[in-house]
């Protein structure tokens, strides 16, 4: 992390706009970010929160406007689904955060080993000189206890054992390892996309304390309101493409948001009255009147267009009720499951009631995803069985969304190519339905 002055602007967004299929997600964003600011980003799903982080991280270059950084900055980004080298172990991934120091330690060991080899005086002097250079760099990096510091960081974030292959980790465990690596890098700008996902309460508390002490700029997208209250000193709301900053934590932002919505409602009530008055005038006014009448008609049409756009924004997704469930929904009888020496379940017994809403909790690697895969028949238990009722239709969305076909459009994936979608007893144009998402 570079030495930056507090209240110094570390980067700015200048007229940044982002479009998806010609639909604006971010519109003419003008923002400057102070070094050391801790910012929580809020907005509805699809408001552009993750897009904002990708633009700042330099991963998304398909946008209008520019992002201008101060010299000597560094940026670190935690994605929702981090991509880790599956040929490496947990420790090897974490070591990537301090790779230059790891390489110096390795070179120092190699130099010491070479002293046991026969060599002439010139080679010996060169080796001694290089040893001094490497030792000086290691002293400056405080590298002699690096292993213990890495172990402490992995323990704080409850990472899996250091020698565990990445390919054997669950999605939540991979996020912990990626977060550990990122925090050890200490970038000037820390971009976090849902940082508390897959973390237990104790680890979240540790992370909050760590980020409160963090010297650099933090920009976090999260739905964890307690996290926002405890960490954020600023809130950036993304609302219909606009970026609206607010100095304060989530609770203070919520209070001013309620006041702003009340003011917007007053404006909306006034606009509705104007619309009703103009509609009455349009009905009574003969067509083809003088220019003043045409101008008034144009104003009315603008009001109607605004109303149509507002209704479009407020549309909700219609999810039809499922078929009636019988007495048997999902039952587990004597289920056991293990991977090698790691036992996940033993003699698991449960029965889900009709209409029940059940949350599955547990630490990373406890078998939450495996449980779903067993219920859906994607894996088989070692002992016992799952019984799914005859009227039950299972729907499953996995962490990586593997069931989606990458070569299809959103409309094709949802509609199956049909023009009409059946939603229970209701039929709807498939493109109109998809446009609500």
C-alpha positions as CSV (number, residue, x, y, z in Angstrom):
1,X,0.0,0.0,0.0
2,X,1.4,3.4,-1.0
3,X,1.7,6.3,1.4
4,X,-1.2,8.6,0.6
5,X,-2.5,11.6,2.3
6,X,-5.9,11.5,3.9
7,X,-8.6,13.5,2.0
8,X,-6.6,13.2,-1.2
9,X,-8.6,12.3,-4.3
10,X,-7.2,9.0,-5.4
11,X,-9.4,8.5,-8.5
12,X,-12.3,10.1,-10.3
13,X,-15.1,8.9,-12.7
14,X,-15.8,11.4,-15.4
15,X,-19.1,11.2,-17.3
16,X,-19.1,7.4,-17.0
17,X,-22.0,5.6,-18.7
18,X,-22.6,1.9,-19.2
19,X,-25.2,0.3,-21.5
20,X,-26.5,-3.2,-21.9
21,X,-28.4,-3.7,-25.2
22,X,-28.7,0.1,-25.5
23,X,-30.3,0.2,-22.0
24,X,-28.4,2.6,-19.7
25,X,-27.3,1.1,-16.4
26,X,-25.0,4.0,-15.4
27,X,-25.7,7.4,-16.8
28,X,-23.1,10.3,-16.8
29,X,-21.5,9.4,-13.4
30,X,-19.3,12.2,-12.1
31,X,-17.7,11.1,-8.8
32,X,-14.4,11.6,-7.0
33,X,-13.1,9.2,-4.3
34,X,-11.0,10.2,-1.3
35,X,-8.1,8.0,-0.1
36,X,-9.2,6.2,3.0
37,X,-13.0,6.6,2.3
38,X,-15.1,3.5,3.2
39,X,-18.0,3.4,0.8
40,X,-21.0,1.0,0.7
41,X,-22.7,0.8,-2.7
42,X,-26.5,0.3,-2.7
43,X,-29.1,-0.2,-5.4
44,X,-31.7,-2.6,-6.8
45,X,-30.7,-5.8,-8.6
46,X,-29.5,-4.7,-12.0
47,X,-28.7,-1.1,-10.9
48,X,-25.1,-1.5,-12.0
49,X,-23.3,-2.2,-8.7
50,X,-21.1,-5.0,-10.0
51,X,-20.6,-3.2,-13.3
52,X,-19.3,-0.2,-11.3
53,X,-16.7,-2.3,-9.5
54,X,-15.6,-4.0,-12.7
55,X,-15.1,-0.6,-14.4
56,X,-13.0,0.7,-11.5
57,X,-11.0,-2.6,-11.4
58,X,-10.3,-2.2,-15.1
59,X,-12.0,-5.5,-16.0
60,X,-14.8,-3.8,-18.0
61,X,-13.5,-1.4,-20.6
62,X,-16.7,-1.2,-22.6
63,X,-18.1,2.0,-21.2
64,X,-18.3,5.7,-22.1
65,X,-16.4,8.3,-20.2
66,X,-13.2,7.8,-18.3
67,X,-11.8,6.7,-14.9
68,X,-8.8,8.8,-13.9
69,X,-6.4,7.5,-11.2
70,X,-3.7,9.2,-9.2
71,X,-0.1,8.0,-9.9
72,X,1.2,5.1,-7.9
73,X,-2.2,3.6,-7.0
74,X,-3.0,-0.1,-6.6
75,X,-6.4,-1.8,-7.0
76,X,-7.6,-5.1,-5.6
77,X,-10.9,-6.7,-6.5
78,X,-12.9,-9.5,-4.8
79,X,-15.3,-10.9,-7.4
80,X,-18.5,-12.8,-6.4
81,X,-17.0,-15.9,-7.9
82,X,-13.2,-15.7,-7.7
83,X,-11.2,-17.5,-10.3
84,X,-8.4,-19.5,-8.6
85,X,-5.7,-21.8,-10.1
86,X,-7.1,-25.2,-9.3
87,X,-3.6,-26.8,-9.7
88,X,-2.4,-25.0,-6.6
89,X,-3.0,-25.5,-2.9
90,X,-4.5,-23.0,-0.4
91,X,-1.2,-21.8,0.8
92,X,0.2,-21.3,-2.7
93,X,-2.8,-19.1,-3.6
94,X,-2.4,-17.0,-0.4
95,X,1.3,-16.7,-1.0
96,X,0.6,-15.0,-4.4
97,X,-0.3,-11.8,-2.3
98,X,3.4,-11.6,-1.2
99,X,5.0,-13.4,-4.2
100,X,8.0,-11.1,-4.4
101,X,8.8,-11.7,-0.8
102,X,8.3,-15.5,-1.2
103,X,10.7,-15.4,-4.2
104,X,13.3,-13.5,-2.1
105,X,13.1,-16.0,0.7
106,X,13.6,-18.8,-1.8
107,X,16.6,-17.1,-3.3
108,X,18.1,-16.5,0.1
109,X,17.9,-20.2,0.9
110,X,19.5,-21.0,-2.5
111,X,22.3,-18.6,-1.8
112,X,23.0,-20.2,1.6
113,X,23.0,-23.6,0.0
114,X,25.6,-22.5,-2.6
115,X,28.1,-21.6,0.1
116,X,28.7,-25.3,0.6
117,X,29.8,-25.6,-3.1
118,X,33.4,-25.1,-4.2
119,X,34.0,-21.7,-5.9
120,X,36.8,-19.2,-6.5
121,X,37.2,-16.0,-4.6
122,X,35.4,-13.8,-7.2
123,X,32.3,-16.1,-7.2
124,X,32.4,-16.1,-3.4
125,X,32.5,-12.3,-3.2
126,X,29.7,-12.0,-5.7
127,X,27.6,-14.4,-3.7
128,X,28.3,-12.6,-0.4
129,X,27.3,-9.3,-2.1
130,X,24.1,-10.7,-3.4
131,X,23.3,-12.3,-0.1
132,X,23.6,-8.9,1.6
133,X,21.3,-7.3,-1.0
134,X,18.6,-10.0,-0.6
135,X,18.9,-9.9,3.2
136,X,18.4,-6.1,3.2
137,X,15.2,-6.4,1.1
138,X,13.9,-9.2,3.4
139,X,14.6,-7.0,6.5
140,X,12.7,-4.1,4.9
141,X,9.8,-6.4,4.1
142,X,9.8,-7.8,7.7
143,X,9.8,-11.2,5.9
144,X,11.4,-13.5,8.5
145,X,8.1,-14.3,10.2
146,X,6.1,-14.4,6.9
147,X,4.9,-18.0,7.4
148,X,3.4,-17.2,10.8
149,X,1.7,-14.1,9.4
150,X,0.2,-16.1,6.5
151,X,-1.0,-18.7,9.0
152,X,-2.6,-16.1,11.2
153,X,-4.4,-14.5,8.2
154,X,-5.7,-17.9,7.0
155,X,-6.8,-18.8,10.5
156,X,-8.7,-15.4,10.9
157,X,-10.7,-16.1,7.8
158,X,-11.1,-19.8,8.6
159,X,-9.5,-20.9,5.4
160,X,-9.1,-24.7,4.8
161,X,-5.8,-26.4,5.7
162,X,-2.9,-24.9,3.9
163,X,-2.1,-28.0,1.8
164,X,-5.7,-28.5,0.6
165,X,-5.9,-28.5,-3.3
166,X,-8.1,-25.6,-4.6
167,X,-9.9,-28.1,-6.8
168,X,-11.4,-29.7,-3.7
169,X,-12.8,-26.5,-2.2
170,X,-16.4,-25.4,-2.1
171,X,-17.5,-22.1,-3.6
172,X,-17.5,-20.5,-0.1
173,X,-14.1,-21.8,0.7
174,X,-12.7,-20.4,-2.5
175,X,-14.0,-17.0,-1.6
176,X,-12.3,-17.1,1.8
177,X,-9.0,-18.0,0.2
178,X,-9.4,-15.2,-2.4
179,X,-10.3,-12.7,0.3
180,X,-7.3,-13.7,2.4
181,X,-5.0,-13.2,-0.5
182,X,-6.5,-9.8,-1.4
183,X,-6.3,-8.4,2.2
184,X,-2.6,-9.5,2.4
185,X,-1.9,-7.6,-0.8
186,X,-3.1,-4.3,0.9
187,X,-4.1,-2.4,-2.2
188,X,-4.8,1.3,-2.1
189,X,-8.3,0.7,-3.5
190,X,-10.1,-2.4,-2.1
191,X,-13.1,-3.4,-4.2
192,X,-15.4,-6.0,-2.5
193,X,-18.4,-7.6,-4.2
194,X,-20.5,-9.2,-1.4
195,X,-17.6,-9.7,1.0
196,X,-19.6,-11.3,3.8
197,X,-21.1,-14.1,1.6
198,X,-20.2,-17.5,2.9
199,X,-18.7,-16.1,6.1
200,X,-19.9,-17.0,9.6
201,X,-20.7,-14.4,12.2
202,X,-17.3,-14.6,13.9
203,X,-15.4,-14.1,10.7
204,X,-17.7,-11.2,9.7
205,X,-16.9,-9.5,13.0
206,X,-13.2,-10.0,12.4
207,X,-13.5,-8.6,8.8
208,X,-15.4,-5.6,10.0
209,X,-12.7,-4.7,12.6
210,X,-10.0,-5.2,10.0
211,X,-11.7,-3.0,7.4
212,X,-12.4,-0.3,10.1
213,X,-8.6,-0.1,10.6
214,X,-7.8,-0.4,6.9
215,X,-5.8,2.7,5.6
216,X,-6.9,2.6,1.9
217,X,-10.1,3.2,0.1
218,X,-12.8,0.6,0.4
219,X,-15.8,0.3,-2.0
220,X,-18.1,-2.6,-1.1
221,X,-21.2,-3.9,-2.7
222,X,-23.2,-5.8,0.0
223,X,-26.7,-6.5,1.2
224,X,-25.4,-6.9,4.8
225,X,-27.0,-3.9,6.5
226,X,-25.1,-4.5,9.8
227,X,-21.8,-4.6,7.8
228,X,-22.7,-1.3,6.2
229,X,-23.5,0.3,9.5
230,X,-20.3,-0.9,11.1
231,X,-17.8,-0.2,8.3
232,X,-19.2,2.4,5.8
233,X,-18.6,6.1,6.3
234,X,-20.2,6.9,2.9
235,X,-23.1,5.4,1.0
236,X,-23.2,5.5,-2.8
237,X,-26.7,4.8,-4.1
238,X,-27.2,3.8,-7.7
239,X,-30.7,4.8,-8.7
240,X,-32.0,4.7,-12.3
241,X,-28.5,5.1,-13.6
242,X,-27.5,8.0,-11.3
243,X,-24.8,7.8,-8.6
244,X,-26.0,9.6,-5.4
245,X,-23.4,9.9,-2.7
246,X,-24.3,10.3,1.0
247,X,-21.8,10.9,3.9
248,X,-22.8,8.6,6.7
249,X,-23.5,5.0,7.4
250,X,-26.5,2.9,6.3
251,X,-28.8,4.0,9.1
252,X,-28.2,7.7,8.4
253,X,-28.6,7.1,4.7
254,X,-31.9,5.3,5.3
255,X,-33.3,8.2,7.2
256,X,-32.5,10.8,4.5
257,X,-33.7,8.3,1.8
258,X,-37.1,8.2,3.5
259,X,-37.2,12.0,3.4
260,X,-36.3,12.0,-0.2
261,X,-38.9,9.5,-1.1
262,X,-41.5,11.5,0.7
263,X,-40.5,14.6,-1.4
264,X,-40.6,12.5,-4.6
265,X,-44.1,11.3,-3.6
266,X,-45.3,14.9,-3.3
267,X,-43.8,15.6,-6.7
268,X,-45.5,12.5,-8.1
269,X,-48.9,13.5,-6.6
270,X,-48.6,16.9,-8.2
271,X,-47.7,15.3,-11.6
272,X,-50.7,12.9,-11.4
273,X,-53.0,15.8,-10.8
274,X,-51.5,17.7,-13.8
275,X,-51.9,14.5,-15.9
276,X,-55.6,14.2,-14.9
277,X,-56.3,17.9,-15.7
278,X,-54.5,17.6,-19.0
279,X,-56.4,14.4,-19.9
280,X,-59.7,16.2,-19.2
281,X,-58.6,19.1,-21.4
282,X,-57.6,16.8,-24.2
283,X,-61.0,15.1,-24.2
284,X,-62.8,18.4,-24.4
285,X,-60.5,20.2,-26.8
286,X,-61.3,19.9,-30.6
287,X,-58.4,18.5,-32.6
288,X,-56.3,20.7,-34.8
289,X,-56.6,23.9,-32.6
290,X,-54.0,26.6,-32.8
291,X,-50.3,26.3,-31.9
292,X,-50.9,26.8,-28.2
293,X,-53.1,23.8,-28.1
294,X,-50.6,21.7,-30.0
295,X,-47.9,22.7,-27.5
296,X,-50.2,21.6,-24.7
297,X,-50.8,18.3,-26.4
298,X,-47.1,17.8,-26.7
299,X,-46.7,18.4,-23.0
300,X,-49.4,15.9,-22.3
301,X,-47.8,13.3,-24.4
302,X,-44.5,13.8,-22.5
303,X,-46.4,13.2,-19.2
304,X,-47.9,10.0,-20.6
305,X,-44.5,8.8,-21.7
306,X,-43.1,9.5,-18.3
307,X,-46.0,7.6,-16.7
308,X,-45.4,4.6,-19.0
309,X,-41.7,4.6,-18.1
310,X,-42.4,4.7,-14.4
311,X,-44.9,1.8,-14.6
312,X,-42.3,-0.2,-16.5
313,X,-39.8,0.4,-13.7
314,X,-42.3,-0.7,-11.0
315,X,-43.3,-4.0,-12.7
316,X,-42.8,-7.0,-10.6
317,X,-42.0,-10.5,-11.7
318,X,-45.0,-12.8,-11.6
319,X,-44.3,-16.2,-10.1
320,X,-47.3,-18.5,-10.2
321,X,-48.0,-20.8,-7.2
322,X,-46.9,-24.4,-7.7
323,X,-49.1,-27.5,-7.6
324,X,-50.6,-28.7,-4.3
325,X,-48.2,-30.7,-2.3
326,X,-49.1,-33.9,-0.7
327,X,-48.2,-35.0,2.8
328,X,-44.7,-36.2,1.7
329,X,-42.4,-33.4,0.6
330,X,-38.7,-34.4,1.2
331,X,-37.6,-36.9,3.7
332,X,-34.1,-38.2,4.7
333,X,-33.7,-41.6,6.2
334,X,-30.3,-42.7,7.6
335,X,-28.3,-40.7,5.1
336,X,-24.5,-40.7,5.4
337,X,-22.0,-39.1,3.0
338,X,-18.3,-38.8,3.1
339,X,-15.5,-37.8,0.8
340,X,-12.4,-39.8,1.6
341,X,-11.7,-39.4,5.3
342,X,-14.0,-36.3,5.6
343,X,-17.4,-37.2,7.0
344,X,-20.2,-34.8,6.1
345,X,-23.4,-36.5,7.3
346,X,-24.0,-39.6,9.4
347,X,-27.4,-41.1,10.0
348,X,-29.1,-37.9,8.8
349,X,-32.9,-37.9,9.4
350,X,-35.4,-35.1,8.6
351,X,-38.9,-34.5,7.1
352,X,-39.8,-31.2,5.5
353,X,-43.4,-30.1,5.9
354,X,-45.6,-28.9,3.0
355,X,-45.1,-25.1,2.5
356,X,-42.1,-25.1,4.8
357,X,-39.3,-22.5,4.3
358,X,-36.0,-23.9,5.5
359,X,-32.6,-22.2,5.8
360,X,-29.5,-24.4,5.6
361,X,-26.6,-23.1,7.6
362,X,-23.1,-24.3,8.4
363,X,-19.4,-23.5,8.0
364,X,-17.8,-23.7,4.6
365,X,-17.2,-27.4,3.6
366,X,-19.9,-28.7,6.0
367,X,-21.8,-30.2,3.1
368,X,-24.6,-27.6,2.3
369,X,-24.2,-27.8,-1.4
370,X,-23.7,-31.6,-1.3
371,X,-27.0,-31.9,0.6
372,X,-28.8,-30.2,-2.3
373,X,-27.0,-32.4,-4.9
374,X,-28.1,-35.5,-2.9
375,X,-31.7,-34.3,-2.8
376,X,-31.8,-33.6,-6.5
377,X,-30.2,-36.9,-7.4
378,X,-27.0,-35.4,-8.8
379,X,-25.0,-37.5,-6.2
380,X,-25.9,-40.6,-4.3
381,X,-25.6,-41.1,-0.5
382,X,-23.1,-43.7,0.9
383,X,-25.9,-45.1,3.1
384,X,-29.6,-44.3,3.5
385,X,-32.0,-42.6,1.1
386,X,-33.9,-39.5,0.3
387,X,-37.6,-39.7,-0.5
388,X,-39.2,-37.0,-2.6
389,X,-43.0,-36.9,-2.7
390,X,-44.8,-37.8,-5.9
391,X,-46.4,-34.3,-6.3
392,X,-43.1,-32.5,-5.7
393,X,-41.4,-30.7,-8.6
394,X,-37.8,-29.8,-7.7
395,X,-36.1,-26.6,-8.9
396,X,-32.4,-26.1,-8.3
397,X,-30.2,-23.1,-8.9
398,X,-26.5,-23.9,-8.1
399,X,-23.8,-21.4,-7.2
400,X,-22.1,-21.5,-10.6
401,X,-25.4,-21.7,-12.6
402,X,-24.1,-24.7,-14.6
403,X,-27.6,-25.4,-16.0
404,X,-27.5,-22.2,-18.1
405,X,-26.4,-22.6,-21.7
406,X,-23.8,-20.0,-22.6
407,X,-24.7,-19.9,-26.3
408,X,-28.4,-18.9,-25.7
409,X,-29.8,-15.5,-25.2
410,X,-31.7,-14.6,-22.0
411,X,-35.0,-14.8,-23.8
412,X,-34.2,-18.3,-25.3
413,X,-33.0,-19.6,-21.9
414,X,-36.2,-18.5,-20.1
415,X,-38.8,-19.0,-22.8
416,X,-37.4,-22.1,-24.5
417,X,-38.0,-20.2,-27.8
418,X,-41.8,-20.0,-27.3
419,X,-43.7,-16.8,-27.9
420,X,-46.1,-17.5,-25.0
421,X,-45.2,-18.5,-21.4
422,X,-47.7,-20.3,-19.2
423,X,-47.6,-18.9,-15.7
424,X,-49.9,-21.2,-13.8
425,X,-53.4,-20.4,-15.2
426,X,-52.1,-17.3,-16.9
427,X,-50.5,-16.9,-20.3
428,X,-48.1,-14.0,-21.1
429,X,-46.0,-13.0,-24.1
430,X,-42.6,-14.4,-23.4
431,X,-40.6,-11.3,-24.5
432,X,-42.8,-9.1,-22.3
433,X,-42.2,-11.4,-19.3
434,X,-38.4,-11.6,-19.8
435,X,-38.2,-7.8,-20.1
436,X,-39.4,-7.6,-16.5
437,X,-36.2,-9.2,-15.2
